[in-house]
Amino acid sequence: MESQTRKPTEEEKKVFDEADKKLDKVMSDGRSKISMKKKIFMKISDVDPEDAAWLKSFADRHTDGKQFLAIKLLRFIAEKEPLYNAVLDHEERLARLESQPVEEPKLKIPKTQGGKK
C-alpha cells in the first residue's frame, strides 16, 4: 500500500532549510539551553522473568502498555500510600524491638488459698 504523504513544495523546502540552518548555528555556537540527560535502561537479566512478565501485564492493563509510566505509577503509590507507609513503620518498630535487650521474666510463685492451716 502506498503512503499518502505528499512532497513538500519549493516554498516549504526553503522554510525548512532556513530553520535547519538557524538550528545548526545555535548548536554550533553552543547557545542551546537544552541539556540532555542520559537514559538508563534495565537489562532483561536484571529482572526475574516472573517479575518482568507481571510488570508487562500490569503496564498493558493500567498504563496502555507504557512500562516506564507503570514504574512511575508504582513509585507514586509507594511514596504516597498510607498503607505502604504503615507497613514501613511496622518494620521499623519490629527492628527497634528486636534490637532492645530481652529481659528474662522472673519466676512468680502463686499464693495458695489454704493460708490458715
Number of C-alpha atoms within 10 A of each C-alpha: 3 4 5 6 6 6 8 10 8 9 9 11 12 12 10 13 12 12 12 12 11 12 13 12 13 13 13 10 9 10 9 11 8 8 6 6 6 6 5 6 6 7 7 9 8 8 11 10 11 9 10 14 12 12 17 16 14 17 19 14 12 13 16 11 15 14 17 12 14 20 15 11 15 11 12 11 13 13 11 10 11 11 11 13 13 11 11 12 12 12 12 12 12 11 11 10 11 10 9 8 7 8 6 6 6 6 6 6 6 6 7 6 7 6 6 4 4
